[in-house]
Amino acid sequence: MRFLRLEDVAEELNVKLPQIRALIKSGELPAIQIGGRGVWRVEREKLEEYIQARYAQAREEIDHEA
């Protein structure tokens, strides 16, 4: 599946749906809106890029603390 529902993204990241919506609103997690009914989708590749960026940020913070 190329696109994920926000509920699927929240489940995969083990967070609540409002947090996913906040990430999208801030631009931190790219998403697209389909139609005019507020249906949002996140491309699986973009989710993986987001996760990898968070890993890089965590490594940077750990290195900075050491």
Secondary structure, DSSP 4 states (H G I P E B T S, - for coil): --EEEHHHHHHHHT--HHHHHHHHHHTSS--EEETTTTEEEEEHHHHHHHHHHHHHHHHHHHHHH-
